[in-house]
Amino acid sequence: MVNVFLVNIKPYNWDECRKRAIFGLRKGAFHPEFKEGDIFLIRLSGTKPNYGVKAIWYFKSERTVEDPSDVPWDDAEYVWILYCSVLIEEFEDFFMENFEGKSKYSEKIKLNAGRLIGAIIQLRPKEIVNYLSPFLSEKSNELKVSAEYLGKSINVYNLLSNIILDSKKNITETKEKIPLAQKISDYVGDPINFRGIVYAPLNEAGVILLFSRVMEDLGIFYEASPSSSFPDMIGRIKTESGLKKVYIEFEFQSRNFLQHGHLKKMEEGVPCDYLVCWEHNWLDCPVDVIELREVIEELV
């Protein structure tokens, strides 16, 4: 299966990267295992309307940087240089993810902006489907061109379409391979290796445990756990006026808040100030959302 990576390039480095179809990894940056043919969605970071995917390359090879003169960038210390081939040199306009609101969630690609932090992000099979589907729809005319890929002439649109199909198949096969008896005991989230927690949470209990590791960073202090079913926690948060009482609810996904009937309880007068979750997938959430997936990206 072909891997798909989002590759973030600073606008001031774009010209040098584009000229040579190269990308550099800084010291300490995440370095995935690449194989020839892996797809790089080249994304320029910036502010609206100047951000998003601008080109498509595929990975050819890599080598370590022996001397600073090996790379054309001087904004950081680079330790790896990646060599690529071009599939789409440059789109007429950016493919923008349309992040919205305080949480910067994108209904378009079903991702929070925090997921795209870093030099290189490897998309999971479900993320590939969610990202490439609107991408193909929006850029279909520019993608329906021929290009050389691994020594063969291919249609770029067809290549990406096949990657979507393979990802959907991978999702289905993965679900089928997990015996029902093992789904709870043997299935874990992605590795995060964050403050003693090896894997990402898969349920509300894991969210609560992870939250306990970042409360101090967020300026939140535990006060009590109400005996009622909602909200889950009473805490205090630092403000200019002192420690303000806040009511906090935990969910694995923010949309669970709606599914569990908590919105109705708020309408009846039960207070809730913050929703803490692992994945924020409810754009219209009426309370402030703390998405732990984004928080730990910023704290690493």
N, C-alpha and C positions, 0 to 999 in steps of 0.2 A: 504493500500500500504506500502511495506517495504521501509524504508528510507535507503539511502546509504551515508556513511560518509568516507571521506579520513582522516586518523589519522596519523599525523606527529610525528615520534619518532626520537630523536637524536641518532646517532649511539652508543654513549657511554651509553645510557640508554636501548638499545635494549635487551641485555642479561637478565636484570632484568624483563623487560616487558614480554619477551617471556617465561621465566620460569613459571610465574604465570598467564599469559594471563590477565594482568592488564594494565591500563593506568591512568595517573594522569593529572588533570587539574590544572594549576597554578592559583594563585591569579590574578584576572582581566581577565582571559581567557574567550573567548566565550563559553557559556554552553548551547547547544541546549537541547531541550526536547527529550529524548530518550525513545524508547519502546522496550521491549524484542523482540529480533529477528532482530533488525536493523543491517545492514551489515556494518562492519568496514573493509575498505581496509587499511591495515597497511603499511604505507609508511615511509621508512627511508629517512631522509633528508641528503643531502650531495652534493658532486660534482661528475661530470661524471667520470667514469661509475658507481659510487657507490651511486646511489639514485633511488628511485622508490618504487613501491609496492613489498613487500617481503612476506606478509602473509595475510590471511583472517580470521577474527574473527566475532562473532556476539555478540551483547550486551545482558548481563544478568541482571545486577543490578548496583547500585552505592550507595555510602555513603560519608558523609563529613569526612574530615580528622580531627580527634580530637587531635592528637599529631603527631609531626614530625616523630616519630618512626613508625607511621602507614604505611609509604611509604618507599620504598628502594632507593629513589633518594634524593640527597642532593644539586642539582644544582639550586633549586628555592624553593619558598614557595608554597606548593600544598594544595589545599582546597577541591578537590574532587578526589576520587579514583573510577575508573570504572572497573567492573568485567565482563569478557567475556568468551566465549567458542570458541574453535578453530575449524575452518573448513579446512583451509590449514595451516599447521604448518610453512612451509617455502618453498618458491619457490627456484628452483636451481639457477636461475638468477633473477635479478630485472626486473619488468615491468617498463621500462623507458618511460617517456612522450616525450622525444626528443625535448626539448625546444631549439629554434634556434634564432640566431641574437641578436641585441641589445634589442629588445622588449621581447625576450624569449617566442615567440609564438610557440605553438605546432600544426602543421597541423594534427598530428596523433590523438589528442584528441580534437581539436578545442578549445583550452583554452590557455590563457596566464598564465605564471608562477605566476603572481601576484594573481591570483585567488586561488592559493594553499597555500597562506601565512596564518599561524595560526596553532594552535594545532589540531583543528578539523574543517573540512569543510563539510557542508552538500551539496551534489550535487542536483541541480534542475533536474526535469524530463528530459529536453533536454540534460543536462550535463551527466546524468546517461547513456543515450543512446550513446552519443559521446565518453564517457570514457570506458564503459564496452564492447562496440562492438569490438574495436581493442584488448582490454584486453582478451576477450574470444578467439579471433582468434589467438593471440600470445601464450596464455597459455592453449590451449584446451586440450592437452594431460595431463597436470598436474591437470587440473580442473575436468577431467572425473573420479572422485573418489567418493566413498561413505563417508558420514560423518553424525554425529548426529546433527540434527537441530530442536530445540524445541521439543525434545523427540522423533523424528522420524528419520529414516534413509533416507537420500536424496542423490541425485547426485548433487555435487556442481555446475557443468556446467549447469545442467538443472535449478537449483535454480536461478542462475544469468541470464540465458536466459529468464526465466519467469519475472524477475524483469525488464528486458529491454522491454518486451512486455507490461507489466503493465504501464511503463513510457511512451511508445508511445501512449497507449490508454489515459493516463492522459493528454498528450499534446493535443490530438485531442478533448477530451471532454471539456477541458478548453477553447479552441478556440470556440467550438460550444455553450458554455454557455454564451458567451459575446455577447449580442445583438449589432447589427451594430451601433445603435444610441448611445450606451454607451461606445464604444471602445475608444473614445477620452475623454469623460468627466469622466468616472468612472474607467478607467483602469490605474493603476500606477505601477511603477517599484518596485523592492525589497526595503525594508527599509534600509537606510544607516545612517540616523540621523547624518549628517555631517554638522556642522557649519550652522545650521538653515535650511538645506535642508533635508526633511524627507525621500523622495523617490529617487531612482536612476533615471536618465534621461531615456526617451524613444524616444527622438528625438534630432535633432541638437540644438534646442533652449535650451533644458535642459542641453546639454553639455556646451554651452556658459555660462549659469548661474553658473554651477558648477565650470567651469574654473576660473571664476571671484573670487571664494573663495580660490583658490590655487595659483594664479599668484605670489603672494609675496613669497610663499614657493619655487617656481621654479625660482625665480630671474628674472621674466618677468614683464615688465611695459607696460601698454597700451599707444599707441601713436595716432592711428587713425583707422577709419573704412573706407576703400576705397569705392568710389561710384561704382566701377566696381564689377561684381559678383564674382570675384576671384582675390586674396585671400580675406578672410573675415576680417583680422585684420593686422595692422602693429604695431609692438611692439619693445621694446628694451630689450635685455637680458644681464645680467652682464657677463663680461669676464675680463680676466687679463688686457686687453688693454683699457677697458672702457665699455660703454653701446653700444652694437652692434645692428644695425637695423635688425629686422627679420620679415619675412612674414609668417602669420599663417592662416591655413584653418581649419574649424571645420566640423566634420561629426559625426553622431551617431556611425557608424561602419567604420573602416578604408577602407574597400572595396568600400564604397560609393564614395570615392575619384575617383576611376577608373570609376565607373558607371556614375558619373556626368560629365565626360569628362575633368577633371582637368589635367590629365596626358598629354593630347594633348596640352592644353594651356601652360604647362611647356615646352613642346618640341618646342613651338612657341616663347619661351623666357620669359614668365611670371614667376617671381620668387616665390618660396614657400619653406620655410625652415623647417616648422614644421606642422604636421598634429595632431590635438588634437581630440580625440575621446573617447567614453565610452568603446567601445569594439574593440580591435585590432584583425582583422581576415584576414589580407592581408599580408602574409609573405614577399612578394617581393615589398613592398611599397618603392618607391625610395627616400622618404624624412623621416626625423626622426619623430618617432611617440611618442606622449605623451598619454598613455592610462590612463584615469582618474580613471578607476576602480582600477588599480594598485597603482596609486598615493595616493588615499585616504586610501588604506589599509596601506600604509607606514606612513601616517600622523596621523592615529587614535591613 
